[in-house]
Amino acid sequence: MKESFRYKVFKVINVIILLAIVYVTLFPFLNIVAQSFSSEQHITAGNVSLIPKGFNVETYKVIMSDSMFWLNYKNTVVYTVVGTAISLVLSTMMAYPLAKKRLKGRNFWLMFVVFTMFFNGGIIPNYVLVNSLGFGNTIWAIVIPTAISVFNLLIMKTFFENIPDELEEAAIMDGSNTYGILWKIVLPLSKPILATMLLFYAVTHWNSWFPAFLYFSEKELFPVSIYLRNLIKGAEGSLSSGATSADNLTQIAANIKSVTMVLTVLPIVCVYPYIQKYFVSGVMLGSVKG
């Protein structure tokens, strides 16, 4: 079938608009990457756009030569892996029964959960509670108080509600109990929502810095986000150690923000393509009630 002139015009305009959206979306990130590899003279003069000018990796060398950077980076990886695993297990164990209409007091528990989205104790009561439990200066201060996100929990609940009851009824007739149904029937069918929640929780734990800032007093326990924050402020680290020359300090001051952004976002950018195929179906099926 021959395409009409108006349809061809529509396709051209559509491509132009999509390319414009891609450019607007990618430009800030590519600009940050270009600045992180550019020299101080070109950054100060505002000459850096999408291509690095005066290629320079001095800031990367200074930051990555500090042993504290790698120690804090390891802490972030541990907090992210442990926190994401705990969040996935607890969210699944709570969302699955809430998805069942036969649960006694279901509406009350749903209202109780939603209530916590809008009201909480505040920073000081949380600080007192966490320290009174002995979680201060431990990983549990990071991963336990934020273990369940109500928003993510409700998406998982809606996804579980869309799984046909006939499958569970057949499993019950075959002798499976609740835990067997969850493990053998529900979870294998829930890969999209589990991958989506994995991404949500992993990104949250990876970018988290305030709980560590609040509950940790030993810098050996800090995540890398606090290390880089302190580096930007010049409070500690390589900039104040006297190990760098005046020229290097000038170069580092010019592009340290862009370098820290690249170092913190890079692991998430590397992981995202592997679970992207589950992302759309997980969010859509979990957000729209069938």
PyMOL commands that set and color helices and strands:
alter all, ss='L'
color gray80, all
select helices_A, chain A and resi 5-36+40-45+58-64+67-98+106-118+123-132+140-143+150-161+165-173+178-207+210-215+219-221+224-233+238-240+246-287
alter helices_A, ss='H'
color red, helices_A
deselect
rebuild
show_as cartoon
